[in-house]
Amino acid sequence: MCMTGLAQAADISLTQGKVISKRAGNVTLHDYVTDTGGAAQIVETDRLVIFDVPGNAPQNREFKALVEALGKPVEAVVISHAHDHHWLGADTLFPGVRIYSLNAASINGEEGMKALEGAKASMGEEMIPYTSVPRVEQLADGKHTIGGVEYLFTSLPDSGASIIALPAEKMAMVHHLGYVGVHVPMPPFAARLAQLEKLQNEGYAWIVAGHGTPSDSRDFIAHVAEYYAFVEKAVKEAGSPEKARAIIVAQYPDYGLVPLLDVFLPMLTGK
């Protein structure tokens, strides 16, 4: 369901994206999905745990308004991984709240400041007005209870991916395994699909990706498999990244993050 009721009740006009929510027991997982492909999640019980922020000022402000509209205390912020568009401004949005990540060392200190400065140079002060890097506490793989909810954190270093699962609720937030609604064809496809199918076989019924649209696991995996198969076919038949790009965009005209095809297609074509 889309969380339009919350936005209306709080007099919030969503201009940057939408919210898709799923409830299991006393836990509701809200996924804020922006029109430019960014995303951030809220796990709601009697309190809130935030997973990532959208990363630029306009979307961060809208996301913060949605968090405040829930009217519950924020227990913690968890950064899924070290890519700066998942954490820029997190400490500004949620001052005094403890921030955690499996990749704390890659966010704290000099590495984080370099990422912040690079984002400012690329996007400008209006989009990235932040002057600090969040101080992030290190999490280890395995089970952690945060805000009264048990999570299972799994790093997949061979593919640069990760899974943040809610075992009791059978929901999972996945990063770099697959996406619906955005162009992120990260190889190797078979290994990423295998991880998604493993989650489904373990009974996980709802999948949220770090970008794009969440859905029922069966539908999510079917869409990802179809997309990966089409990209492989386009790459094989096109012979160049440019031709493959045109074929893929024509097949998926509503998918966002088109510029990322220019990153991944040369890897897939070897050119």
N, C-alpha and C positions, 0 to 999 in steps of 0.2 A: 504494500500500500504506500502511496505517496503521503508524506506528512504535511499536506496542505492545511489541515485543521490547526496544527500548531502554529504555522506561519500566520494564519488569519487571526487566531486568538491573540497572538502577540503583536498584531498589526505589522507583520514583517512582509515586505514585498520581495520575493526571491527574484533577483535580477541576474544572478551569477550561475545558478544551477537549480537542482531539485534535491529532494530527500526521499529515499526509499527505505522503508522500515520493515523489520521482521521481528515478531515476538515468539519466544519459546519459554514457557513457564512464566517466571516473574522477570525475565530478561528481555529487553528490547534492544535490537541492534539497528541503529540509524546510520545510513550511509549517505553522506552529502556528496553529490556528484556534480561537478561544475561543467559548464558548457565547453570549457577548454580542456577537459580530460582530467583535471585534478580531482582529488577525493580526500575525505577525512571521515572518521567514524566516531560514533558515540555509543558506548554500551551503557544502557540505563537500567538501574534497579531503584533502590531508594537513594542512590547517589550515582555519579557519572564517572566513567573512565573514558578519556579521550584517546583515540588512536590517530596520530598524525594531525597535521593542519594542511589546508590547501596550499599555503606557501606564498601567496602574494597578498598585498594589503586589502584590495577590494573583496576578494573571496574570504580572506581571514576575518574581516569585519562581519560579513554575512554569516559565516559559520559561528562566530562568537555570539551573535544575536540569537541564533538557533539554540545554542547551548544555554544561554541565559533564559530563554523562553521556557525551558524545561523546569526551571525553578528549583533545582537540586544542587547540592554541593559537588564540586569536581574533586574527586579523590586523587587522581593521578593522570598524567599524560604519558603515553607510550609511543615512541617513535619506531615505526616498523623497520626502517633501515636508514642508511646514512645519506641517501640522495637528498640534496638540500631542499628540493621542493616539497619534501615531507615534514620539514621541521622549521623552516624560516619563519620567525615571529612567534614560535610556540611559547617562549618565555614572556613575551610582551602580552600575548592574549591571556595567559594563565599565570600571572605573577604569584610567586610563593608556592605554587603547586609542584610537587616532585615529578621529575621527568625521567623516564627510563628508556633503555634501548638495548638490543643485542649488540649494537654497533656503537656504543658510547665513545670509544676511543677515536672513531673516525668523525665524530661530531664535535667533541670537546677540543678546545685549544686552537692551535695553529691551523689544523686542517679545516676546522669549521669556519674560522675567520677568512681563510682563502676562498672557501665556497661562498660565504656571504658577500665578500668583495666582488667575486666574479658575477654573482647574481645581480648586484647593484649595477655593475658596468654593463651587463647585458640588457637588463629590464628597466633601469632608471630608478631614481629616488622615490618617485610617486608610487611605483609598484612595490619596491623593496626599501621602505624607510627605516628598517631596523638597524640598530647599531651594536647589538650584542648577539652572542651565540648562546643557545640554551646550555646550561650545565646539566649534563645527562649522567645518570647513574647506570652502571653496567648490569644487565640481566644475563643470566646463563640460559642455555637451552634447557627445556624441561618444564615441569609444572610450577606455576606461580598462582597464588590467589591474590587478586587485586580488586579492591572495591567489593569484596564479598563474592566474586565470581572466579571460578577456576579456569585458567588458561593453560594450554600446552603450546610452548614455543619450540619451533623446529627450524633450524638453519639448514639450507641445502647449498653448501658452498660450491659444489661442482657446477651449479647452474646459476649461482648468484641469487637464489630465490629464498623465500622464507614462508612459513605458515604459522599463523596465530589462531589456534583452534579453541573453541569453547566445547569441550567434550560432552558435558551434560546437556547442553542445548543443541548439539549437533550442527553448529554453525562454524564457518571458518573464514578467516581473512587471509587471502593468499597474495603474494607479491612475486611478480615475474614468472608466474606459471602460465597465465593465459588471461585474455581480456575479451570483453564483449562491448562493442561500440567504439573502440579506439584501435588505431593501428600500432601494435607493438609486436611484430613477428620475431621474437627472440629465439634463435636456435639454441639447443637442439629441440625440435618440436616433440619428438616421441617421448623423451624423458620428462618433459613438462606435462604432457598429457597423462603419462603414467602416474605422476604424483596426484593429479586431479582425480583420476579414476580410483586411485587408492583411497582417497578421502570418501568418495561416493561408496565404495565397497565397505568402508567402515561405518557407514550410516549417516554421514554428514549430508544434510538436506538443503543447506543454504550456503552459497559461496559469494563472498564479497572480494573483489579484486581491488588493488590499490588505485586503479583508474577504471573508467568505464562503468558499465551497469551490472549490478548484482542480480542473481536470480536463483531459482531452484537448481540444485546441482546437476540434475539430468539435462535440463535445458542449457545451462551454462556450459557444460562439457561438450554437448552436441554442437553448440555455436562455435566454441573454440576449435574443436576438431575440424569442422567444416572450413573455418577460416584458414587454419594451418594447411589443410589439404589444398585449398585454392591457391594460397601463396606459393606452395611448392610447385604446383602445376604451372602457375604464371611465370615463375623464375625459370623453370625448365624450358618453357616454350618461347619466352621473350628473348633470351640471350643477352640482355643488358639490364642493369638496374632501372634505367629510364623507361624502357618499354614495359618492364614488369610493374613499375609504379603506376603507369597509366592504366594497365589492365586491372590492377587491384583496386584502384580508386574508382574505376568505372563500375566494378562489381559491388563495391561497398561505399556508395557515395555519401552515406550518412555517418560514416565512421570519422571520428576526430583524430587529432594528433598525426595528421598526414605527414608533416616534416620528419617524423621518426622513420618513415619508410626510407628516407635518404641515408639514415644511419645503418639500418639493418639489411637492406637489400644488397648493398655491395658485399656484405659478409656472406650472404646466401648465394650470390652469383659468382663470388670470387673475383669480382672486378671493381 
